[in-house]
Amino acid sequence: MLLEFIAVVCAAAAAGGLALVANHLTRGRMPGWTPPFAAAAGIVAMIIYLEYTWADRVEGALPPGVVVAQKNEHTAWFRPWSFVFPLSNRLTAVDHRMRLTHPEHPDLVLTGVILQERWALNFGVQVVFDCVNARRMDVTSATRFTEEGAPDGGDWFNLSPEDPVLREACEGGEHAGREG
């Protein structure tokens, strides 16, 4: 957040400075409100840029083997442009680096899921996905695994077979060793 604040201040200074230079080159013929208006426009432009590039910057910084499965698009009345160009403010990524299956239950996949929201700390959780029955179970301290590899002691949540996180966890195993 500090780096984004510094970027916004720099954008304001650059835009205001350019307006001052333009005023100097025109020998003071520009209205007096031009530099502060340019600085404010620089602030707004930088904030919009940072908001719209956040998801791509986070995705680009993920290590190999971590794949973004879902981006939440958000609109808001105080950002009227977001109704035309929705804003991504949350990501759900599957961490294939910790993907495990058991030979006796190949349809069950244990993997990490990373939840990242704008202006919040990221949160990781281990999840068992049942690829055949389209459901998931969050692994908690109460979850145990039988000798046959089946999870026990958790709650299953039904998902749509088209759920992007389920599909990435179940079908995306080839991403485990993939670069970026």
N, C-alpha and C positions, 0 to 999 in steps of 0.2 A: 504494500500500500504506500509506503514511503517513496519507493521509486516512481510510482505512478503520480504521486503528488509533485515530485521534482519534475517529472516530464510535463505536467500541466503548467507548472510555473515557468518552465523553459519555453513552452509553446506560447504562453501569454507574453513573455518578454520578447521573444522573436517576432511575433506578429505586431506587437506595439512598437518595437524597434524598427521594423520595416515601414510602418506607417510614419514614424518620425523621419526616417530617411527619405521617404516619398515626399513628405511635407517640406523637407530641406531642399530637395531637388526641384520642387515647384515654387521655391522661394516663398514659402508660407502661405500659399493660396488655398490650402486645404482647410476645412473647418476644424476648429479646436477639438471637437469630439472624436475626430478620426483615430488618434492613437489609443484612447481607452476603448473605443468600439472595436478596433482591430485586436486589442489584447483580449477582450471578452469573447470575440469570435474565435480566437486561437484557443481559448480555454474550452469552449463548447466543442470545437472540432476535435481537439485532443481527447476529450472525455468520450465522445462518440466513437472515435477510432479505438480507444482502449477497451471500451465495452464490447464492440463488435469483433475485435480480434482476440479477446480473452480465451475463448474456447479453442481456437486454432493454436494459440501460443501454449496453452496447457497441453493440448494433444501432442504438439511437436516436442514438448519437453519430457514426455513419458518415455521410460526405458523400452528397449526392444522386448517384445513379448507381452506388453500391456497394450490392449486394443480398446479404443472407445467404441462401445456398443450402442450408446444412446446419448443424444443431446436433447435437452429440454428447451423448447423454444418458448419465449415469453413475450407477451405484449402488455403494454400499460398505457393508461390514458395520459399520464404525464410524459410519455415518450410517444407522441402521436406517429412518428415515423416507424415505430416498431409494428404497427398494423400492416405496413407495406413490407418492411424488412424485419421479421421477427428476430429477437435477440436470444442467443443461447446463454442461459445462466446456470445450468447444471449439466454435469457429465456423469455418465456411468461407464466405467471401464472394467474389463475383465483381464485379470492378471494370469496369463497362461504360463508364466514362469513357475507357478506353484500348482499346476493342474495335475490331479491324481485320479486314477481310476483303479478299480480292483478287478482282477481276472474273473471273479465269480459274479460281478455286477458291472459289466462294461457300460450299461446304460446310465449309471450314476457317476457324476463328475464332481469332484471336490476341487474348488478353485477359489481364488480371491476375487472379490469385487470391490472396486474403489469408487466411492461416491465423492464427487468434487463439486462444490457450489461456489459461485462468485462471492467473494468477501467472506468466506468461511474456510475453516480448516478441512482438509480432506479426511475422509473416514473410510477405513478398510474393514472388511468383514469376510470371513470364510463362509462359503455357501456350498451346499450340496445340491446339484441340479439333477432331477430325474428327467432325462431326455425323452424317454418313451411316454411318460404320463404327463409331461409338461407341468412340472411343479418344482418348487425349491424349498430348502430347509436351511435356515441360518444356523451355523454352528455356534453353540454357546458352551459355557462350562458344564452344562447338564447333558450335552450331547456325547454319546459314547458310540463306538463302532464295534459291531460283533466280529467274531473271528472270520465270518464269511464276508466282511467288508460292508455290511449294511449299517446305515446310521440308525441310532436308537436314542430316544429322549429329546426329540425336538418336534416342532410343529411344521407340517407341510403346508405350503401356500400354493394354490392352483394358479397357473399362468396360462396365458394364451399361447398356443403352439407357435404363433408368429412373434412372440415377445423377442425383441432384439437382443436382450441380455441372455436369455435362454439359448437362442440360436447361436450367439457368439460362443458361449460356454460349451455348448454341445458340438457344434460343427467347426469351431474355430481352432481346434487343437493343432492344426498345421501351422498356426501363427507362433507357436511356442518358441521356436528357435529363429524366427524371422527378424530381420533387421528393420528398424524404424518404421 
